[in-house]
């Protein structure tokens, strides 16, 4: 999945917490979130000064990207055949973040699992299954 495909997929599935997301979709969206965070921090520094109290643009970006980032994280966990409840392990200092990082880097389960079909396998068309008429 390319950068533009994964970004459009994440925003099309803005609040879809079911299904599966391949690694590329998750990590390209993570790159976008990091880039937006850097741009927001620079905008805050330019507009409000380097040592200002509240990062207005940073907070706006975080609020705007909260739901799609949670949704793609849930779909990524589903791809590894884990429940979305595993996101709560992030509250465990260090260990939780490391476990989530490893799971987000792990290839998803091959074939269908309890959360849907394999997003890396292209669906077979009727022509591929039965031949052209």
C-alpha positions, 0 to 999 in steps of 0.5 A: 500500500502506498503513502497516498493509498494508506492516508486515503484509506485511513480518512475514508475509514475515519471511525471504522473500528472493524476489519483489518489494516496492514502494516503499511497502512498503519505506519504511513499514517503514523508518518503523517501524524508525526509530520503534522505534529512537527508542523503544528509545533513549528506553527505554535513556535512561530505564532505564539513564541518558543516558550508559550504555554499552550500549544494551540495548533498541536492540540488542534491537530491531536484532537483532529487525528485522535479518532482516525489514529485510534481506528487504524490502531484497532484495525492493525491489532485486528490484523494480528488477530488481537482484540482492540482491548489490547490498546489499553496495555499502553497504560503500562509504563514502557512494557505496554508501549514496547508490546504495542510497537512489536505487535504493530510491526508484526505481519498480520495473520495470513488468510481470514481471521475472526476480524475479516479477510487478509488485506494483503490478499487481493480478492479473486474476481469471478473471471479468475475463479471461473474463467472468462465466458 
